[in-house]
Amino acid sequence: MTTKQELVDNIKEYLQVEEEMKVLQKELKGRREKKKLLTTTLVDIMKTNDIDCFDMSEGKITYTKNKVKQPLSKKYLMDCLGKYFEENPDIHADDVTNFVMENRQVKTTEGIRHKIQK
């Protein structure tokens, strides 16, 4: 096989693989959306009926609750520092940092986790 023919064949195969990947990505996106809807439904049911764990033959599905602190944005940092300086004219950098870090909003995310038995 000549170098030119090999190049053409590799390009064709590359484009075919790239197209297959696009199709698979679309399918994956659809499945992620469906899983997200099912997760929301399951979380609501498990929360309403006070179910922490659902045992199955393939493992178990557990209801989880995670608390995540809000990321620091410039606007939030400026607001917190403005409040802090109004209330405390004698300041130290450590105090300001601690104040900002401790006053971030905490976001609670709920979900389910499938644990497979080994």
Contacts in CASP RR format, 6 or more apart in sequence:
PFRMAT RR
TARGET T0000
AUTHOR 0000-0000-0000
METHOD contacts of the structure
MODEL  1
MTTKQELVDNIKEYLQVEEEMKVLQKELKGRREKKKLLTTTLVDIMKTND
IDCFDMSEGKITYTKNKVKQPLSKKYLMDCLGKYFEENPDIHADDVTNFV
MENRQVKTTEGIRHKIQK
1 9 0 8 1.000
39 111 0 8 1.000
39 112 0 8 1.000
42 61 0 8 1.000
42 112 0 8 1.000
43 63 0 8 1.000
43 110 0 8 1.000
43 111 0 8 1.000
43 112 0 8 1.000
45 51 0 8 1.000
46 52 0 8 1.000
46 54 0 8 1.000
46 63 0 8 1.000
46 112 0 8 1.000
47 63 0 8 1.000
47 110 0 8 1.000
51 63 0 8 1.000
52 62 0 8 1.000
52 63 0 8 1.000
53 60 0 8 1.000
53 61 0 8 1.000
53 62 0 8 1.000
53 63 0 8 1.000
54 60 0 8 1.000
54 61 0 8 1.000
54 62 0 8 1.000
58 114 0 8 1.000
58 116 0 8 1.000
58 117 0 8 1.000
59 114 0 8 1.000
59 115 0 8 1.000
59 116 0 8 1.000
59 117 0 8 1.000
60 114 0 8 1.000
60 115 0 8 1.000
60 117 0 8 1.000
61 112 0 8 1.000
61 113 0 8 1.000
61 114 0 8 1.000
61 115 0 8 1.000
62 112 0 8 1.000
62 113 0 8 1.000
62 115 0 8 1.000
63 110 0 8 1.000
63 111 0 8 1.000
63 112 0 8 1.000
64 110 0 8 1.000
64 111 0 8 1.000
64 112 0 8 1.000
64 113 0 8 1.000
65 108 0 8 1.000
65 109 0 8 1.000
65 110 0 8 1.000
65 111 0 8 1.000
66 108 0 8 1.000
66 109 0 8 1.000
66 110 0 8 1.000
67 106 0 8 1.000
67 107 0 8 1.000
67 108 0 8 1.000
67 109 0 8 1.000
68 106 0 8 1.000
68 107 0 8 1.000
68 108 0 8 1.000
68 109 0 8 1.000
69 104 0 8 1.000
69 105 0 8 1.000
69 106 0 8 1.000
69 107 0 8 1.000
70 76 0 8 1.000
70 104 0 8 1.000
70 105 0 8 1.000
70 106 0 8 1.000
70 107 0 8 1.000
72 100 0 8 1.000
72 104 0 8 1.000
76 104 0 8 1.000
77 100 0 8 1.000
80 99 0 8 1.000
80 100 0 8 1.000
80 103 0 8 1.000
81 96 0 8 1.000
81 100 0 8 1.000
84 91 0 8 1.000
84 95 0 8 1.000
84 96 0 8 1.000
84 99 0 8 1.000
84 100 0 8 1.000
85 91 0 8 1.000
88 95 0 8 1.000
END
